[in-house]
């Protein structure tokens, strides 16, 4: 716990969460880049899961999109090592 005195009557207390791993700034930057790319890929595939879409393999697209949503957490869990982007269905 770190106490910061701003004014004589005001204190700011910073408390580190217990059991939560701290993300380094360069890792946070990498996750931001990954999330932007993930969001782009999700946006590109939106039309494939709409009710009036002519696509017949919607379940595969649902699974692909869920993999994209889970991807940043997977990257973090694997410590940015040997992680490949999900492959879209054909």
Secondary structure, 3 states (H helix, E strand, C coil): CEEEEEECCEEEEECCCCCCCCCCHHHHHHHHHHHHHHHHHHHHHHHHHCCCCCCCCHHHHHHHHHHHHHHHHHHHHCCCCCCCCCCCCC
